[in-house]
Amino acid sequence: MPVNGGSVTVLIACSIVPDKIELARQEFTTIISTVVTNESACHGIRLEQDLDDPHRLLLIEEWDSKEAFTGAHMETPHMQAFLQRAEGFLAGAPEFRFGREIAEAH
């Protein structure tokens, strides 16, 4: 049985245009706040920067289900607007992975 009660972790790796990293950080910070505040199916989002490649950002998100992320979430007006703005700082399509926790240690 999953440790986290069955929720799904979404891992999103994004390559950022080199001179747009600060813009990307600001845009992601804003959309993360909006999503966590307004979407009850989302249980948290972290944004991390790759230590070996500072132009690569990683989002780690917790959702009720894969369908909650890929369906209703992606259709919200705030996500649609963010995706339009992201075209200005993303260096290619993001890479998505979905997982479910099977063990935990602290």
C-alpha distance (Angstrom), angle and dihedral (degrees) to the residues before:
residue distance angle dihedral
M1 . . .
P2 3.82 . .
V3 3.79 114.9 .
N4 3.81 93.3 -136.8
G5 3.79 96.5 53.5
G6 3.79 96.6 -100.0
S7 3.78 101.8 -57.0
V8 3.79 118.8 142.2
T9 3.79 127.7 -120.5
V10 3.79 114.9 -141.9
L11 3.81 116.5 -157.7
I12 3.79 115.6 -165.0
A13 3.80 121.4 -176.0
C14 3.79 116.0 -164.5
S15 3.78 130.0 -173.7
I16 3.79 111.9 -148.0
V17 3.81 128.7 -151.3
P18 3.84 103.5 -104.1
D19 3.80 98.6 -117.7
K20 3.84 92.8 41.5
I21 3.83 101.1 62.6
E22 3.82 94.9 108.3
L23 3.81 91.6 47.1
A24 3.82 89.1 49.6
R25 3.81 91.8 49.8
Q26 3.80 91.1 51.1
E27 3.81 93.6 46.5
F28 3.81 93.1 47.3
T29 3.82 91.8 47.0
T30 3.80 90.3 53.1
I31 3.82 96.4 45.9
I32 3.82 91.8 45.3
S33 3.79 90.5 55.5
T34 3.81 91.5 47.2
V35 3.81 94.0 48.5
V36 3.81 96.0 45.9
T37 3.82 91.0 46.9
N38 3.81 97.6 45.6
E39 3.81 108.4 29.6
S40 3.80 115.8 69.0
A41 3.83 92.3 -168.9
C42 3.83 88.8 65.8
H43 3.81 115.3 83.0
G44 3.79 99.4 -177.1
I45 3.78 145.0 -35.2
R46 3.80 130.6 -145.8
L47 3.80 125.9 -167.2
E48 3.80 117.1 -153.7
Q49 3.79 133.5 178.9
D50 3.80 120.1 -136.1
L51 3.83 109.8 -112.3
D52 3.81 92.4 -147.4
D53 3.80 96.6 42.4
P54 3.82 114.2 29.7
H55 3.82 90.0 -169.8
R56 3.80 90.9 64.8
L57 3.80 118.7 82.7
L58 3.78 126.7 -169.8
L59 3.78 125.0 -154.9
I60 3.79 117.7 -160.6
E61 3.79 111.4 -165.5
E62 3.81 134.4 178.3
W63 3.82 117.6 -148.0
D64 3.80 137.7 172.3
S65 3.81 88.9 -116.5
K66 3.79 144.1 -19.2
E67 3.81 87.7 -103.3
A68 3.81 92.0 55.2
F69 3.80 89.1 55.9
T70 3.81 99.4 40.8
G71 3.81 95.3 39.2
A72 3.79 125.1 36.1
H73 3.83 95.6 10.4
M74 3.79 94.5 56.0
E75 3.82 91.0 48.2
T76 3.82 96.5 54.2
P77 3.80 115.7 114.9
H78 3.81 91.4 -120.9
M79 3.83 92.1 54.5
Q80 3.79 93.1 44.8
A81 3.83 89.7 52.2
F82 3.82 91.5 45.7
L83 3.81 92.1 50.9
Q84 3.81 89.6 53.6
R85 3.83 91.5 50.8
A86 3.83 91.3 44.6
E87 3.80 90.5 64.5
G88 3.82 85.3 74.2
F89 3.81 95.6 59.5
L90 3.81 109.2 21.9
A91 3.80 116.0 98.6
G92 3.79 95.9 -151.2
A93 3.78 135.5 -30.1
P94 3.82 118.1 -38.3
E95 3.80 118.4 -112.4
F96 3.83 114.9 -123.6
R97 3.82 127.9 -158.6
F98 3.80 128.3 175.3
G99 3.79 124.2 -154.8
R100 3.76 143.7 166.8
E101 3.79 122.9 -141.9
I102 3.80 114.2 -114.4
A103 3.81 100.8 170.7
E104 3.78 138.1 18.8
A105 3.81 137.1 -168.2
H106 3.80 133.5 173.2
